[in-house]
Amino acid sequence: MSIRILIHTIFYRPELTGVAKYTAELCEWLAFRGHDVHVVSPPPYYPQWRIQTPYHQWRYTSELLDGVHVHGCPVWLPRHPRGLGRVLYGLSFALASLPVMLREALRGPDLLLVTVPSFLNSVVAWAAARTAGSTAWLHIHDFEIDLAYDFGQFRRGRRVAELLESLILRRFDVVSSITRRMLNKVCAKGVPENRLYMLPNWFDPATIRPLPHASPMRSQFEIPNDSVVAMFSGSLGAKQGVEMIVEAARALVDHRRLLFVISGEGVTADTLRARAQGIGNIRFLPLQPAERLNELLNIADIHLLPQQPAASGSVMPSKLIHMLASGRPVVAAARAGTEIAQLVNECGIVVEPDNEKALVSAILNLAEDHAERLRLGERARQRALEQFRQDSIFSDFERELHRRIPPVLRRTADGLPPG
């Protein structure tokens, strides 16, 4: 029996990265399985922080994307998405989406799932779920409130914000997150263990895989096949710490065969390009379409995962799984004992987030040791297959939905309870 599902998210297709990618893939798979899936989201804007053509910022829209009913709502976008501006952006979408969420709630969904960020959506989603009498499910990709304070965007009111966060989290029937450590953090915020569910990010083994030959993108972007490429691909935001890669390139500029590649877009892109002026061993590539992601990942001989120290306990970068799945070693900046460090162990090299010398040394050691790159890359691929296969994660999630929402509680086509 199919399940009627309403999802509230501030990131969705046709955005290519992060939360949008994972939310859309899950929604499309559920729709393919015969479930009735509706999404309430703003028009696409991330990571450029501007509305993508041909979408409009201030219109309410509806469209069918790969079997998913997508209801677009207006959003205000700040010029600099930090601090108060970021709060107002999240608040603008929460308020603009409220009437649509209530309208869809009156149509009787069985499940209402909200993704975080933005945490402000959780209030609207919980109210809509209670209006509908639906199971309320909150899925956390990162701890937005913790990050805001840890990065110094706010200095006052942390205790009050944490109390409000705990109050809201405890109102949901299910709270999920992408790592075990993040679930432990949810539990510490007051959510009982029987309401927790582990929903890690994933990859499709048929789509993301090591190529048996050089990536076509090497010739497209005139990258010699004998170059050793150390690459970062993803959103260029404040928490990524990509400036460390620019400085590593500067330090290793005399190593002629070593080339640094940064692929992506975001609020720090112009700053990074300006910082890299005059450094001859670094290239910037544009964000690539989803169908070419595997070719992009296969440009690399070494994947780079920098990170700001303040972010290490509150996020698990979604890009890491694809790095591992591509069969390349990873040099990751992470605190010892964090889940990132544990995942990269035996698949690459872990350095402290603020230690540029250690990052330079790790890159150089791998660049000069082809056999070690192959060994670590094979282990990376195997770890991805063991822990992050899309088909396994999706099937487990669907079984959990059937367990949490037994048939006797589901709605009929007209939104009424059966019988």
VOPAGU-2260 file (C-alpha; in pm, 1 decimal, decimal comma):
REM VOPAGU-2260
SITE   aa  ch    i         X         Y         Z
SITE  MET   A    0       0,0       0,0       0,0
SITE  SER   A    1     140,4     337,4    -101,0
SITE  ILE   A    2     220,6     616,9     142,6
SITE  ARG   A    3     129,1     983,1      94,1
SITE  ILE   A    4     442,1    1185,6     170,0
SITE  LEU   A    5     486,2    1563,7     207,8
SITE  ILE   A    6     844,1    1696,3     225,1
SITE  HIS   A    7     944,9    2047,0     333,4
SITE  THR   A    8    1294,7    2151,3     223,5
SITE  ILE   A    9    1483,6    2469,9     144,8
SITE  PHE   A   10    1703,3    2287,7    -112,6
SITE  TYR   A   11    1573,8    2084,7    -407,5
SITE  ARG   A   12    1625,5    2010,6    -777,7
SITE  PRO   A   13    1743,5    2134,5   -1015,2
SITE  GLU   A   14    2015,4    2231,6    -767,5
SITE  LEU   A   15    2306,8    1991,8    -809,6
SITE  THR   A   16    2478,9    1970,0    -473,2
SITE  GLY   A   17    2436,0    1871,7    -110,9
SITE  VAL   A   18    2092,6    1849,7      48,3
SITE  ALA   A   19    1908,4    1915,7    -279,8
SITE  LYS   A   20    2072,1    1620,0    -453,6
SITE  TYR   A   21    2003,9    1372,2    -174,4
SITE  THR   A   22    1648,2    1489,7    -105,8
SITE  ALA   A   23    1555,9    1473,3    -475,1
SITE  GLU   A   24    1706,5    1128,0    -526,0
SITE  LEU   A   25    1512,4     990,1    -230,8
SITE  CYS   A   26    1187,0    1155,0    -342,0
SITE  GLU   A   27    1222,9    1029,2    -698,8
SITE  TRP   A   28    1291,9     673,0    -581,3
SITE  LEU   A   29     988,3     680,4    -351,5
SITE  ALA   A   30     772,4     809,2    -637,2
SITE  PHE   A   31     907,0     532,9    -863,0
SITE  ARG   A   32     804,8     283,6    -594,5
SITE  GLY   A   33     446,9     407,5    -621,4
SITE  HIS   A   34     427,6     646,5    -326,4
SITE  ASP   A   35     253,4     983,4    -363,9
SITE  VAL   A   36     531,1    1237,1    -303,2
SITE  HIS   A   37     488,4    1614,4    -274,7
SITE  VAL   A   38     770,9    1861,6    -206,6
SITE  VAL   A   39     743,9    2223,1     -88,2
SITE  SER   A   40    1061,3    2417,6    -168,8
SITE  PRO   A   41    1187,2    2753,5    -300,5
SITE  PRO   A   42    1304,8    2799,4    -660,3
SITE  PRO   A   43    1662,4    2673,9    -713,9
SITE  TYR   A   44    1931,6    2918,6    -598,7
SITE  TYR   A   45    2218,2    2724,7    -435,0
SITE  PRO   A   46    2520,4    2737,1    -428,4
SITE  GLN   A   47    2528,4    3062,3    -631,3
SITE  TRP   A   48    2275,4    3233,1    -397,5
SITE  ARG   A   49    2079,2    3366,1    -693,8
SITE  ILE   A   50    1766,7    3229,3    -859,9
SITE  GLN   A   51    1841,9    3003,0   -1154,7
SITE  THR   A   52    1687,2    3064,0   -1497,5
SITE  PRO   A   53    1398,4    3019,6   -1588,5
SITE  TYR   A   54    1263,1    3021,6   -1230,9
SITE  HIS   A   55    1116,7    3331,6   -1059,7
SITE  GLN   A   56    1194,1    3439,8    -704,7
SITE  TRP   A   57     854,3    3570,9    -595,9
SITE  ARG   A   58     608,6    3331,4    -759,6
SITE  TYR   A   59     418,2    3032,1    -628,4
SITE  THR   A   60     451,8    2747,3    -878,8
SITE  SER   A   61     374,5    2378,5    -924,0
SITE  GLU   A   62     547,3    2128,1   -1150,2
SITE  LEU   A   63     602,0    1756,1   -1184,4
SITE  LEU   A   64     971,6    1658,6   -1172,7
SITE  ASP   A   65    1052,4    1290,0   -1225,7
SITE  GLY   A   66     725,8    1177,9   -1069,8
SITE  VAL   A   67     744,7    1420,0    -774,5
SITE  HIS   A   68     493,3    1703,9    -729,0
SITE  VAL   A   69     704,5    2012,4    -651,4
SITE  HIS   A   70     533,7    2322,1    -507,7
SITE  GLY   A   71     758,6    2627,7    -535,1
SITE  CYS   A   72     737,5    2916,2    -286,1
SITE  PRO   A   73     907,3    3258,2    -273,7
SITE  VAL   A   74    1230,2    3314,0     -80,8
SITE  TRP   A   75    1436,7    3622,5       1,3
SITE  LEU   A   76    1809,9    3577,0     -64,2
SITE  PRO   A   77    2072,6    3783,0     120,6
SITE  ARG   A   78    2373,9    3924,4     -58,5
SITE  HIS   A   79    2595,6    3786,8     218,2
SITE  PRO   A   80    2436,5    3472,0     370,7
SITE  ARG   A   81    2566,9    3507,8     724,9
SITE  GLY   A   82    2426,2    3593,7    1065,1
SITE  LEU   A   83    2100,9    3789,4    1062,6
SITE  GLY   A   84    2078,7    3774,0     682,9
SITE  ARG   A   85    2076,6    3396,0     691,9
SITE  VAL   A   86    1807,8    3393,6     961,1
SITE  LEU   A   87    1587,6    3629,2     757,2
SITE  TYR   A   88    1636,5    3414,0     447,5
SITE  GLY   A   89    1522,1    3104,5     634,6
SITE  LEU   A   90    1234,4    3293,8     793,2
SITE  SER   A   91    1120,7    3430,0     454,9
SITE  PHE   A   92    1081,6    3080,8     312,6
SITE  ALA   A   93     920,4    2942,4     628,1
SITE  LEU   A   94     654,5    3214,1     619,4
SITE  ALA   A   95     604,0    3202,7     240,8
SITE  SER   A   96     565,5    2825,0     247,4
SITE  LEU   A   97     326,4    2818,8     545,1
SITE  PRO   A   98       0,3    2851,0     343,4
SITE  VAL   A   99     116,5    2586,5      95,2
SITE  MET   A  100     216,8    2350,0     374,8
SITE  LEU   A  101    -121,6    2393,5     544,2
SITE  ARG   A  102    -302,8    2341,9     213,7
SITE  GLU   A  103    -109,4    2021,7     147,6
SITE  ALA   A  104    -161,7    1912,0     508,7
SITE  LEU   A  105    -538,5    1932,6     460,6
SITE  ARG   A  106    -501,7    1682,1     174,8
SITE  GLY   A  107    -402,8    1422,5     428,9
SITE  PRO   A  108     -37,8    1309,8     400,2
SITE  ASP   A  109      61,7    1003,2     601,8
SITE  LEU   A  110     414,2    1136,0     655,8
SITE  LEU   A  111     546,8    1489,8     678,3
SITE  LEU   A  112     926,7    1503,1     652,3
SITE  VAL   A  113    1129,7    1822,3     694,4
SITE  THR   A  114    1501,5    1857,5     621,1
SITE  VAL   A  115    1742,2    2069,1     827,3
SITE  PRO   A  116    1875,8    2313,2     725,5
SITE  SER   A  117    1672,0    2526,3     752,3
SITE  PHE   A  118    1575,6    2466,9    1114,7
SITE  LEU   A  119    1307,6    2735,0    1090,8
SITE  ASN   A  120    1117,6    2503,9     855,5
SITE  SER   A  121    1075,2    2258,5    1141,6
SITE  VAL   A  122     822,3    2483,0    1317,7
SITE  VAL   A  123     605,5    2513,3    1005,5
SITE  ALA   A  124     639,9    2142,7     926,5
SITE  TRP   A  125     547,5    2034,5    1278,7
SITE  ALA   A  126     237,7    2259,6    1275,2
SITE  ALA   A  127     133,9    2116,9     938,2
SITE  ALA   A  128     188,7    1760,4    1057,7
SITE  ARG   A  129     -30,4    1815,8    1361,6
SITE  THR   A  130    -297,1    1978,0    1142,5
SITE  ALA   A  131    -294,6    1668,4     920,5
SITE  GLY   A  132    -257,0    1413,9    1199,5
SITE  SER   A  133      52,3    1286,5    1014,0
SITE  THR   A  134     370,6    1124,3    1137,1
SITE  ALA   A  135     618,8    1411,8    1182,3
SITE  TRP   A  136     975,8    1327,1    1075,4
SITE  LEU   A  137    1275,0    1564,2    1096,7
SITE  HIS   A  138    1596,2    1481,1     906,1
SITE  ILE   A  139    1918,8    1663,3    1003,7
SITE  HIS   A  140    2202,7    1718,3     756,7
SITE  ASP   A  141    2387,5    1957,5     986,5
SITE  PHE   A  142    2331,8    2134,8    1316,6
SITE  GLU   A  143    2255,9    2481,9    1190,1
SITE  ILE   A  144    2229,6    2650,6    1530,5
SITE  ASP   A  145    2555,8    2501,8    1658,0
SITE  LEU   A  146    2735,3    2605,1    1338,1
SITE  ALA   A  147    2606,0    2963,4    1359,0
SITE  TYR   A  148    2747,3    3005,9    1708,9
SITE  ASP   A  149    3065,5    2804,6    1651,0
SITE  PHE   A  150    3150,1    3023,3    1348,8
SITE  GLY   A  151    3088,5    3340,3    1549,7
SITE  GLN   A  152    2789,3    3456,1    1344,8
SITE  PHE   A  153    2604,1    3505,1    1674,2
SITE  ARG   A  154    2747,3    3564,4    2018,4
SITE  ARG   A  155    2445,1    3606,6    2244,1
SITE  GLY   A  156    2145,7    3393,5    2321,9
SITE  ARG   A  157    2299,9    3053,0    2259,2
SITE  ARG   A  158    2146,0    2891,6    2563,9
SITE  VAL   A  159    1798,5    3015,8    2469,8
SITE  ALA   A  160    1844,0    2899,9    2109,4
SITE  GLU   A  161    1953,2    2555,1    2227,3
SITE  LEU   A  162    1654,4    2524,9    2460,0
SITE  LEU   A  163    1417,0    2615,6    2175,7
SITE  GLU   A  164    1594,8    2368,1    1946,9
SITE  SER   A  165    1557,2    2089,7    2204,4
SITE  LEU   A  166    1191,0    2176,3    2257,5
SITE  ILE   A  167    1117,4    2152,6    1885,0
SITE  LEU   A  168    1321,5    1835,3    1828,7
SITE  ARG   A  169    1133,8    1657,6    2106,8
SITE  ARG   A  170     800,7    1732,5    1938,5
SITE  PHE   A  171     876,4    1516,8    1633,5
SITE  ASP   A  172     776,8    1151,6    1610,5
SITE  VAL   A  173    1103,6    1059,2    1435,9
SITE  VAL   A  174    1436,8    1241,2    1412,8
SITE  SER   A  175    1698,1    1107,0    1171,8
SITE  SER   A  176    2048,3    1212,7    1076,8
SITE  ILE   A  177    2330,7    1105,0     851,5
SITE  THR   A  178    2586,9     971,4    1103,6
SITE  ARG   A  179    2583,7     784,1    1432,0
SITE  ARG   A  180    2771,5    1063,6    1609,5
SITE  MET   A  181    2512,4    1318,6    1494,1
SITE  LEU   A  182    2234,2    1094,2    1624,7
SITE  ASN   A  183    2412,9    1079,8    1959,6
SITE  LYS   A  184    2409,5    1458,5    1956,8
SITE  VAL   A  185    2033,9    1456,5    1887,6
SITE  CYS   A  186    1988,0    1220,3    2182,3
SITE  ALA   A  187    2189,6    1458,0    2402,9
SITE  LYS   A  188    1947,0    1733,9    2302,7
SITE  GLY   A  189    1663,8    1536,3    2462,5
SITE  VAL   A  190    1516,7    1312,4    2189,7
SITE  PRO   A  191    1446,6     954,6    2315,5
SITE  GLU   A  192    1642,1     678,4    2142,2
SITE  ASN   A  193    1326,7     503,1    2021,2
SITE  ARG   A  194    1250,8     807,2    1802,9
SITE  LEU   A  195    1591,3     809,4    1629,9
SITE  TYR   A  196    1673,0     668,3    1287,9
SITE  MET   A  197    2000,9     652,7    1098,0
SITE  LEU   A  198    1962,6     772,1     736,6
SITE  PRO   A  199    2312,3     814,7     590,8
SITE  ASN   A  200    2387,3     975,0     258,7
SITE  TRP   A  201    2445,6     736,3     -31,3
SITE  PHE   A  202    2574,9     678,8    -382,3
SITE  ASP   A  203    2472,1     470,6    -682,0
SITE  PRO   A  204    2754,1     219,8    -757,7
SITE  ALA   A  205    2656,6     209,3   -1125,4
SITE  THR   A  206    2680,8     587,8   -1160,6
SITE  ILE   A  207    2980,5     673,6    -940,6
SITE  ARG   A  208    3268,5     435,5   -1008,8
SITE  PRO   A  209    3638,4     434,3   -1103,6
SITE  LEU   A  210    3682,9     468,6   -1481,0
SITE  PRO   A  211    3915,1     218,3   -1653,5
SITE  HIS   A  212    4067,7     505,1   -1852,8
SITE  ALA   A  213    4149,2     872,7   -1809,1
SITE  SER   A  214    3846,0    1094,0   -1756,6
SITE  PRO   A  215    3730,9    1272,4   -2075,9
SITE  MET   A  216    3728,4    1591,2   -1872,9
SITE  ARG   A  217    4108,6    1586,5   -1858,5
SITE  SER   A  218    4129,8    1650,9   -2231,2
SITE  GLN   A  219    3831,4    1887,6   -2222,3
SITE  PHE   A  220    4003,7    2111,7   -1967,0
SITE  GLU   A  221    4354,1    2049,0   -2108,0
SITE  ILE   A  222    4481,9    1862,4   -1804,8
SITE  PRO   A  223    4774,6    1636,2   -1904,7
SITE  ASN   A  224    4717,9    1267,5   -1835,9
SITE  ASP   A  225    5053,1    1245,8   -1656,8
SITE  SER   A  226    4961,9    1524,4   -1410,9
SITE  VAL   A  227    4884,1    1423,2   -1053,8
SITE  VAL   A  228    4560,7    1607,2    -974,6
SITE  ALA   A  229    4462,6    1700,9    -619,1
SITE  MET   A  230    4100,2    1813,0    -637,9
SITE  PHE   A  231    3822,2    1968,0    -434,1
SITE  SER   A  232    3471,5    1957,3    -583,0
SITE  GLY   A  233    3164,5    2099,5    -413,5
SITE  SER   A  234    3007,8    2414,3    -274,5
SITE  LEU   A  235    3249,4    2697,9    -207,3
SITE  GLY   A  236    3114,2    2820,0     126,5
SITE  ALA   A  237    3257,0    2951,7     451,6
SITE  LYS   A  238    3257,7    2620,5     639,4
SITE  GLN   A  239    3453,7    2434,2     369,7
SITE  GLY   A  240    3791,4    2598,7     438,1
SITE  VAL   A  241    3893,0    2579,5      69,8
SITE  GLU   A  242    4145,9    2860,2     119,6
SITE  MET   A  243    4373,5    2591,5     268,9
SITE  ILE   A  244    4392,8    2431,9     -76,0
SITE  VAL   A  245    4500,0    2759,2    -234,7
SITE  GLU   A  246    4779,1    2792,7      20,4
SITE  ALA   A  247    4883,4    2429,1     -32,3
SITE  ALA   A  248    4907,9    2497,7    -405,9
SITE  ARG   A  249    5123,4    2801,6    -332,4
SITE  ALA   A  250    5354,2    2592,9    -113,6
SITE  LEU   A  251    5388,2    2319,5    -378,5
SITE  VAL   A  252    5411,9    2540,8    -687,5
SITE  ASP   A  253    5757,5    2404,4    -776,6
SITE  HIS   A  254    5629,2    2046,4    -808,5
SITE  ARG   A  255    5551,5    2065,3   -1179,4
SITE  ARG   A  256    5348,2    1744,9   -1218,9
SITE  LEU   A  257    5117,2    1829,6    -927,9
SITE  LEU   A  258    4806,3    2024,0   -1026,7
SITE  PHE   A  259    4534,7    2152,5    -792,4
SITE  VAL   A  260    4176,7    2167,9    -920,1
SITE  ILE   A  261    3884,8    2341,6    -747,1
SITE  SER   A  262    3544,9    2273,4    -902,8
SITE  GLY   A  263    3231,5    2442,2    -774,8
SITE  GLU   A  264    3049,4    2763,6    -704,5
SITE  GLY   A  265    2948,3    2954,1    -393,6
SITE  VAL   A  266    2983,3    3270,5    -190,4
SITE  THR   A  267    3362,8    3242,2    -151,8
SITE  ALA   A  268    3437,5    3165,6    -520,5
SITE  ASP   A  269    3550,7    3518,1    -615,9
SITE  THR   A  270    3762,2    3551,3    -302,3
SITE  LEU   A  271    3933,6    3218,7    -371,8
SITE  ARG   A  272    4007,5    3310,6    -733,4
SITE  ALA   A  273    4156,7    3641,0    -623,8
SITE  ARG   A  274    4367,2    3465,0    -361,9
SITE  ALA   A  275    4496,9    3221,0    -624,0
SITE  GLN   A  276    4610,8    3490,5    -868,0
SITE  GLY   A  277    4966,6    3422,1    -982,3
SITE  ILE   A  278    4973,9    3060,6    -860,7
SITE  GLY   A  279    5047,1    2857,1   -1172,5
SITE  ASN   A  280    4951,3    2510,5   -1048,2
SITE  ILE   A  281    4585,3    2569,8    -966,4
SITE  ARG   A  282    4273,8    2557,3   -1187,9
SITE  PHE   A  283    3913,3    2654,6   -1120,3
SITE  LEU   A  284    3641,0    2457,6   -1298,5
SITE  PRO   A  285    3269,1    2537,8   -1308,1
SITE  LEU   A  286    3006,6    2330,7   -1131,3
SITE  GLN   A  287    2928,9    2029,5   -1351,8
SITE  PRO   A  288    2587,8    1879,9   -1437,3
SITE  ALA   A  289    2483,3    1568,1   -1247,5
SITE  GLU   A  290    2531,9    1338,0   -1546,0
SITE  ARG   A  291    2901,2    1435,4   -1560,4
SITE  LEU   A  292    2976,1    1405,7   -1188,9
SITE  ASN   A  293    3156,6    1074,2   -1230,2
SITE  GLU   A  294    3380,5    1213,4   -1503,6
SITE  LEU   A  295    3461,6    1507,4   -1277,0
SITE  LEU   A  296    3547,6    1287,0    -980,1
SITE  ASN   A  297    3771,7    1073,3   -1201,2
SITE  ILE   A  298    3986,0    1372,8   -1295,1
SITE  ALA   A  299    4138,0    1341,6    -948,6
SITE  ASP   A  300    4427,1    1127,5    -833,7
SITE  ILE   A  301    4374,1    1263,1    -481,0
SITE  HIS   A  302    4053,3    1409,6    -337,5
SITE  LEU   A  303    4081,0    1697,1     -90,5
SITE  LEU   A  304    3833,7    1756,7     191,9
SITE  PRO   A  305    3929,6    2073,4     381,5
SITE  GLN   A  306    3714,5    2193,9     667,7
SITE  GLN   A  307    3702,1    2477,5     914,9
SITE  PRO   A  308    3776,9    2361,2    1272,4
SITE  ALA   A  309    3440,7    2492,1    1396,5
SITE  ALA   A  310    3249,2    2267,3    1155,0
SITE  SER   A  311    3403,8    1932,3    1244,1
SITE  GLY   A  312    3148,1    1823,8    1503,5
SITE  SER   A  313    2832,5    1954,2    1337,5
SITE  VAL   A  314    2851,1    1832,7     975,5
SITE  MET   A  315    2935,4    1529,1     764,0
SITE  PRO   A  316    3022,2    1662,6     415,8
SITE  SER   A  317    2803,9    1481,4     162,5
SITE  LYS   A  318    3078,9    1502,6     -99,6
SITE  LEU   A  319    3298,0    1260,4     100,0
SITE  ILE   A  320    3092,3     955,0       1,1
SITE  HIS   A  321    3134,3    1027,9    -370,0
SITE  MET   A  322    3506,5    1084,7    -320,1
SITE  LEU   A  323    3539,1     739,5    -164,8
SITE  ALA   A  324    3312,1     579,5    -425,1
SITE  SER   A  325    3529,0     710,9    -709,6
SITE  GLY   A  326    3813,1     489,5    -586,2
SITE  ARG   A  327    4056,3     766,6    -500,5
SITE  PRO   A  328    4237,1     837,2    -171,3
SITE  VAL   A  329    4118,3    1132,4      34,6
SITE  VAL   A  330    4318,5    1388,3     230,4
SITE  ALA   A  331    4071,9    1515,6     491,5
SITE  ALA   A  332    4098,8    1791,8     748,7
SITE  ALA   A  333    3926,4    1658,9    1060,3
SITE  ARG   A  334    3973,6    1634,0    1433,2
SITE  ALA   A  335    4093,5    1297,4    1562,0
SITE  GLY   A  336    3803,9    1081,3    1674,4
SITE  THR   A  337    3542,4    1253,4    1456,4
SITE  GLU   A  338    3331,9    1048,5    1219,5
SITE  ILE   A  339    3509,5    1200,7     919,2
SITE  ALA   A  340    3845,4    1087,8    1058,7
SITE  GLN   A  341    3713,5     737,6    1123,1
SITE  LEU   A  342    3568,3     710,3     773,7
SITE  VAL   A  343    3884,0     830,0     597,6
SITE  ASN   A  344    4108,6     606,1     810,9
SITE  GLU   A  345    4274,4     346,8     581,8
SITE  CYS   A  346    4127,0     529,0     277,8
SITE  GLY   A  347    4353,2     832,1     285,9
SITE  ILE   A  348    4525,9    1068,5     527,5
SITE  VAL   A  349    4367,1    1275,1     805,7
SITE  VAL   A  350    4522,1    1606,0     916,3
SITE  GLU   A  351    4413,9    1860,9    1174,5
SITE  PRO   A  352    4178,8    2122,9    1021,8
SITE  ASP   A  353    4406,6    2419,8    1095,9
SITE  ASN   A  354    4740,8    2255,6    1008,6
SITE  GLU   A  355    4837,7    2370,1     659,1
SITE  LYS   A  356    5186,4    2217,8     682,6
SITE  ALA   A  357    5038,5    1874,3     753,5
SITE  LEU   A  358    4800,3    1916,5     458,5
SITE  VAL   A  359    5089,3    2003,7     225,9
SITE  SER   A  360    5292,9    1707,2     348,3
SITE  ALA   A  361    5003,2    1462,2     307,0
SITE  ILE   A  362    4933,6    1579,6     -49,3
SITE  LEU   A  363    5299,2    1559,6    -146,7
SITE  ASN   A  364    5344,9    1211,4       2,9
SITE  LEU   A  365    5051,0    1072,6    -194,0
SITE  ALA   A  366    5146,8    1258,3    -511,4
SITE  GLU   A  367    5486,7    1086,7    -507,0
SITE  ASP   A  368    5358,7     735,2    -425,3
SITE  HIS   A  369    5146,8     587,6    -705,1
SITE  ALA   A  370    5122,6     243,2    -542,9
SITE  GLU   A  371    4993,8     390,2    -216,2
SITE  ARG   A  372    4732,9     593,7    -404,1
SITE  LEU   A  373    4606,9     275,3    -570,9
SITE  ARG   A  374    4596,2      84,7    -241,4
SITE  LEU   A  375    4408,6     354,8     -55,0
SITE  GLY   A  376    4175,7     414,8    -350,5
SITE  GLU   A  377    4074,4      49,0    -363,5
SITE  ARG   A  378    4002,2      57,2       8,9
SITE  ALA   A  379    3798,4     375,9     -33,9
SITE  ARG   A  380    3579,7     215,4    -299,8
SITE  GLN   A  381    3527,3     -93,9     -86,5
SITE  ARG   A  382    3427,8     112,1     216,5
SITE  ALA   A  383    3174,7     307,3      10,8
SITE  LEU   A  384    3023,9     -17,1    -118,6
SITE  GLU   A  385    3003,0    -162,2     231,8
SITE  GLN   A  386    2835,4     136,0     397,6
SITE  PHE   A  387    2668,5     369,8     147,0
SITE  ARG   A  388    2497,7     176,5    -132,2
SITE  GLN   A  389    2189,1     364,0    -245,7
SITE  ASP   A  390    1973,6      55,4    -302,7
SITE  SER   A  391    2032,7     -78,1      49,4
SITE  ILE   A  392    1973,8     255,9     221,5
SITE  PHE   A  393    1655,4     329,1      25,7
SITE  SER   A  394    1510,0     -18,8      87,0
SITE  ASP   A  395    1582,1       8,1     459,7
SITE  PHE   A  396    1418,2     351,2     468,7
SITE  GLU   A  397    1105,2     225,7     293,5
SITE  ARG   A  398    1078,5     -62,5     542,0
SITE  GLU   A  399    1109,8     189,2     824,9
SITE  LEU   A  400     826,7     395,3     676,4
SITE  HIS   A  401     601,9      88,9     665,0
SITE  ARG   A  402     694,9      11,7    1026,6
SITE  ARG   A  403     632,3     365,1    1150,2
SITE  ILE   A  404     312,5     409,3     946,3
SITE  PRO   A  405     120,5      79,0     949,2
SITE  PRO   A  406    -154,7      35,3     684,9
SITE  VAL   A  407    -433,1      92,2     937,7
SITE  LEU   A  408    -310,0     451,2     984,9
SITE  ARG   A  409    -271,7     542,2     616,3
SITE  ARG   A  410    -504,5     762,5     415,5
SITE  THR   A  411    -712,7     669,7     116,8
SITE  ALA   A  412    -693,5     857,2    -213,0
SITE  ASP   A  413    -932,1    1124,7     -82,3
SITE  GLY   A  414    -713,3    1187,8     223,8
SITE  LEU   A  415    -944,4    1010,9     470,8
SITE  PRO   A  416    -848,2     725,7     704,9
SITE  PRO   A  417    -934,6     377,6     569,2
SITE  GLY   A  418   -1271,4     231,4     655,7
